[in-house]
């Protein structure tokens, strides 16, 4: 993981992948229970029900 922006209930987690940065919002409680820190090695699973595209 590259960075964690902690909030009181939800936190934003940036995960560096070979394709770029993936940002996820998870509960702060989950971050604490998983003992996640910047630099932790994680697996990101993506389940998308909606995908939006923008022209670069």
WOBELQUI-V205502 format. One line per field, one symbol per residue. phi: phi as a letter, one per 30 degrees, with the letter a starting at -180 (. if undefined). psi: psi as a letter, one per 20 degrees, with the letter a starting at -180 (. if undefined). burial: + if it has 9 or more other ideal C-beta (glycine too) atoms within 8 Angstrom, else -. Layout:
phi = ???
psi = ???
burial = ???
This chain:
phi = .cabcdbdbcbccccdbeckdccbcbddddddddhdbejddbccccbccbbccbdd
psi = qgqpoprhgqqppppprhiapppqorqhghgghilprpiqprppppopippqqqp.
burial = +--+------+++++------+---+-+--+----+--------------------
